[in-house]
Amino acid sequence: MLENTLFAAIALVFILEGLLPFAFPELWRRMMSEAVTLSEKQLRLMGLFSVAIGLGMLLIFN
């Protein structure tokens, strides 16, 4: 059961990651070109916030 849940979670990540470039390719391209200019510290901070939001959502909705 745990393996199925893990694979489902990974599949959802792929689906969500693909939605923006599929629906709004020009916006996605601009966002990626701006992300390249960010410092390593800024990227890590964004990653930390993303992890924190995801963990918070798991705690609230699970």
N, C-alpha and C positions, 0 to 999 in steps of 0.2 A: 504494500500500500504506500509506503514512504517513497519508493522509487517512482510510482505513478504520479504522486503529488509533485515530486521534484521535476520530473519531465514535463508535467503540465505547467509548472511555474516557468521553466526555461522556455517552453513554447510560447507562453504569453509574453515573455520579454521580447522574443523575436517578433511577434505580431505587433506589439506596441512600438518597438524600435523601427519597424518598417512602415508604420502608418504615416508618419510625417513626410518622409521622402516620397512616398507614393502619392499622397494627397496634395502636398505643397512642395514640389521639388526646388523651386527657386528660393523659397524661404529657408528650406533646409540647407541649401548651398551657402546662402549668406550666413546662417548661423554657424556652420562648420568653418567658414573662412574667418569669422570673428573668433571662434574658439581656438584656432591655431595661434592667434596673437596673445592669448591669455598666458600669464605666468604659471609656473608649476604650482605655486602656492594657491593661486586662484582656482585652478583645475581641481586640486585636492579638496579645497573648501567646498566647491560645487559637488564633488563626489560624496563628501561627508554629509552634506545636507540631503542629498538624494537618498543615501543609506538611511539617515535618520527619519526622513519622511516615509520611506518604505517600511521601516520597522514600526513606526507609529501606526501606520495603516494596518499592519498585521495585528498589532495589539488591539486596536479598536474594533476591527471587523472580523476577527477570528475568534 
